[in-house]
Amino acid sequence: MEERIKTYIDDPSLSEPVKAYVNALIKEPVPIDMRQVDYFDWRTPQKVDPGRQRFWMRAVGALGDDLRLHQCVAAYESDHRLLATSLLPHGELPRNINPRIGIM
């Protein structure tokens, strides 16, 4: 995901607020390495049916042997994507970021 985010910086169609948001994302530490199976480009939202996202993820650092911690991390990250996934069939984006008009 970090590699994909970096490609957005030079996109001339993005507004300055969105470019600033993308730059801020890149500077944040990434605790979860995530890779999408089905690519969805949020710069050009389209209706996607069925509304689902498939991705591979792993913790960047060691989580230890506690199965409950592994389950919590998996649940957190999958829930983190829930809102965006529910909007895919409608061709919409979460309201906090809209590449056409900027951060809301």
Rosetta silent file (secondary structure, phi, psi, omega in degrees, C-alpha in Angstrom):
SEQUENCE: MEERIKTYIDDPSLSEPVKAYVNALIKEPVPIDMRQVDYFDWRTPQKVDPGRQRFWMRAVGALGDDLRLHQCVAAYESDHRLLATSLLPHGELPRNINPRIGIM
SCORE:     score description
SCORE:     0.000 S_00000001
   1 L     0.000  -38.464 -179.720    0.000    0.000    0.000 S_00000001
   2 H   -61.182  -41.349  178.699    2.841    2.369    0.797 S_00000001
   3 H   -63.412  -41.031  179.893    4.270    1.893   -2.700 S_00000001
   4 H   -66.758  -40.691  179.240    0.869    2.569   -4.250 S_00000001
   5 H   -60.634  -39.514  179.884    0.355    5.696   -2.142 S_00000001
   6 H   -61.256  -30.621  179.507    3.693    7.052   -3.356 S_00000001
   7 H   -70.027  -21.366 -178.517    2.475    6.852   -6.976 S_00000001
   8 H   -74.692  -24.280 -173.393   -0.389    9.224   -6.136 S_00000001
   9 L   -57.872  -39.283 -175.968    1.878   12.130   -5.183 S_00000001
  10 L   -90.393    6.805 -178.907    2.713   13.058   -8.767 S_00000001
  11 L   -73.702  114.631 -177.235   -0.851   12.718  -10.062 S_00000001
  12 L   -68.695  -15.220 -178.395   -1.727   16.155  -11.521 S_00000001
  13 L   -82.115  -11.339 -179.348   -5.473   15.514  -11.164 S_00000001
  14 L   -82.330  142.679  177.788   -5.362   15.474   -7.355 S_00000001
  15 L   -71.439  161.394 -179.622   -6.138   18.622   -5.451 S_00000001
  16 H   -61.300  -40.593  177.599   -3.494   20.178   -3.208 S_00000001
  17 H   -61.376  -37.282  179.168   -5.287   19.162    0.024 S_00000001
  18 H   -69.960  -39.809  176.690   -5.328   15.528   -1.131 S_00000001
  19 H   -60.716  -40.123  178.062   -1.644   15.698   -2.099 S_00000001
  20 H   -64.322  -40.192  178.370   -0.892   17.042    1.383 S_00000001
  21 H   -63.288  -44.106  179.398   -2.920   14.197    2.892 S_00000001
  22 H   -63.836  -42.407  177.274   -1.026   11.613    0.807 S_00000001
  23 H   -61.003  -39.131  178.395    2.319   13.131    1.842 S_00000001
  24 H   -66.345  -38.321  178.030    1.252   12.913    5.484 S_00000001
  25 H   -60.292  -42.139 -177.416    0.290    9.253    5.022 S_00000001
  26 H   -65.232  -31.857 -177.450    3.726    8.404    3.679 S_00000001
  27 H   -78.233  -17.040 -179.390    5.443    9.974    6.684 S_00000001
  28 L   -77.194  143.581  175.369    3.471    7.906    9.206 S_00000001
  29 L   -64.204  144.991 -177.165    4.964    4.624   10.403 S_00000001
  30 L  -109.609  101.882 -178.160    3.295    1.609    8.833 S_00000001
  31 L   -79.650  -19.634 -178.905    2.671   -1.122   11.429 S_00000001
  32 E  -122.574  123.842  174.432    0.763   -3.376    9.002 S_00000001
  33 E   -84.907  118.814 -175.893    2.074   -4.394    5.581 S_00000001
  34 E  -126.990  137.513  178.907   -1.013   -4.649    3.381 S_00000001
  35 E  -134.078  124.356 -179.341   -1.340   -5.667   -0.255 S_00000001
  36 E   -75.523  140.839  173.202   -4.579   -5.561   -2.188 S_00000001
  37 L   -85.728  -47.785  177.439   -5.582   -8.568   -4.277 S_00000001
  38 L  -102.870  114.379 -176.540   -8.258   -6.643   -6.193 S_00000001
  39 L   -74.522  130.718  174.820   -6.980   -3.191   -7.051 S_00000001
  40 L  -126.258  118.964 -178.890   -9.363   -0.312   -6.393 S_00000001
  41 L   -93.087  107.549 -176.766   -8.194    3.148   -7.429 S_00000001
  42 L   -70.373   -9.969  177.716   -9.798    5.661   -5.073 S_00000001
  43 L   -72.366  -26.594 -179.489   -8.854    8.503   -7.442 S_00000001
  44 L  -131.704   75.579 -176.356  -11.538    7.343   -9.883 S_00000001
  45 L   -61.865  135.145  176.272  -14.291    5.679   -7.850 S_00000001
  46 L  -134.256  156.624  177.573  -16.470    3.275   -9.772 S_00000001
  47 L   -68.725  129.761 -179.761  -19.257    0.967   -8.711 S_00000001
  48 L  -122.464  119.667 -179.226  -17.806   -2.397   -7.762 S_00000001
  49 L  -125.621  125.745    3.801  -20.154   -5.335   -7.363 S_00000001
  50 L   -78.797  158.914  179.203  -19.940   -7.253   -5.168 S_00000001
  51 L   -76.021   92.918  177.381  -18.652   -4.790   -2.631 S_00000001
  52 L  -148.208  151.394  173.041  -15.633   -6.609   -1.342 S_00000001
  53 L  -126.323  131.847  174.829  -11.946   -6.018   -0.909 S_00000001
  54 L  -113.096  133.053  179.485   -9.470   -8.830   -0.694 S_00000001
  55 E  -150.597  158.029  176.720   -6.057   -8.124    0.722 S_00000001
  56 E  -105.426  139.990  179.725   -3.080   -9.796    2.288 S_00000001
  57 E  -146.315  154.977  173.673   -1.667   -8.370    5.489 S_00000001
  58 E  -155.181  153.400  176.064    0.991   -9.001    8.091 S_00000001
  59 E   -71.415  139.555  178.841    2.422   -7.141   11.034 S_00000001
  60 L   -70.250  -39.988  179.291    5.670   -5.365   10.223 S_00000001
  61 L  -100.846  175.440  178.948    7.122   -6.186   13.650 S_00000001
  62 L   -75.444  136.580  178.454    6.984   -9.320   15.751 S_00000001
  63 L  -101.723   -8.472 -178.249    3.733   -9.907   17.641 S_00000001
  64 L    85.388 -165.493 -173.357    4.958  -12.749   19.807 S_00000001
  65 L  -101.193   -1.268 -176.933    3.184  -16.038   20.450 S_00000001
  66 L   -74.408  109.963 -178.493   -0.074  -14.821   22.014 S_00000001
  67 H   -58.267  -35.514 -179.117   -2.844  -15.968   19.655 S_00000001
  68 H   -62.849  -38.690  177.681   -5.239  -13.367   21.110 S_00000001
  69 H   -64.880  -42.719  177.100   -2.949  -10.517   20.051 S_00000001
  70 H   -60.221  -42.405  178.964   -2.765  -11.924   16.515 S_00000001
  71 H   -65.375  -39.835  179.112   -6.569  -12.159   16.430 S_00000001
  72 H   -64.446  -43.375  179.533   -6.942   -8.579   17.695 S_00000001
  73 H   -64.202  -43.606  178.864   -4.582   -7.205   15.041 S_00000001
  74 H   -63.023  -42.888  179.504   -6.404   -9.129   12.276 S_00000001
  75 H   -65.763  -43.562  179.592   -9.806   -7.924   13.526 S_00000001
  76 H   -59.069  -50.564 -175.025   -8.642   -4.309   13.829 S_00000001
  77 H   -68.879  -37.877  178.171   -7.195   -4.144   10.348 S_00000001
  78 H   -68.144  -38.336  176.333  -10.123   -5.907    8.668 S_00000001
  79 H   -68.023  -30.977  179.549  -12.585   -3.600   10.483 S_00000001
  80 H   -59.728  -29.564 -178.178  -10.438   -0.617    9.464 S_00000001
  81 L   -94.566   -1.442 -172.362  -11.350   -1.316    5.817 S_00000001
  82 H   -62.101  -46.135 -177.651  -15.050   -1.949    6.457 S_00000001
  83 H   -62.254  -48.922  179.928  -16.413    1.522    5.647 S_00000001
  84 H   -61.357  -38.049  179.282  -14.556    1.849    2.351 S_00000001
  85 H   -65.060  -41.238 -178.406  -15.620   -1.680    1.379 S_00000001
  86 H   -66.732  -21.006 -179.530  -19.292   -0.961    2.096 S_00000001
  87 H   -88.456  -14.048 -176.647  -19.153    2.042   -0.244 S_00000001
  88 H   -56.154  -44.077 -179.727  -17.707    0.143   -3.249 S_00000001
  89 H   -64.110  -15.634 -177.708  -21.083   -0.955   -4.721 S_00000001
  90 H  -100.837   -4.495 -178.055  -22.136    2.713   -4.730 S_00000001
  91 L    65.753   31.083 -177.395  -19.002    4.118   -6.378 S_00000001
  92 L  -113.592  165.120  175.815  -18.471    6.382   -3.380 S_00000001
  93 L  -116.674  157.035  171.278  -15.552    7.236   -1.127 S_00000001
  94 L   -55.474  142.798 -172.962  -15.452    7.783    2.618 S_00000001
  95 L   -66.605  -14.119 -178.542  -16.438   11.414    3.151 S_00000001
  96 L   -78.487  -13.101  176.312  -13.149   12.358    4.795 S_00000001
  97 E  -143.980  125.609  178.567  -11.302   12.142    1.461 S_00000001
  98 E  -137.555  110.478 -173.845  -12.560   13.002   -1.974 S_00000001
  99 L   -63.833  -17.446  179.925   -9.898   13.407   -4.689 S_00000001
 100 L   -77.651  -33.527 -176.121  -12.151   15.687   -6.716 S_00000001
 101 L  -123.852   -9.703  177.872  -12.531   18.339   -4.046 S_00000001
 102 E   109.366 -167.300 -178.528   -9.995   17.520   -1.335 S_00000001
 103 E   -76.172  134.042 -178.515  -10.180   16.547    2.275 S_00000001
 104 L  -106.473    0.000    0.000  -13.602   17.073    3.809 S_00000001
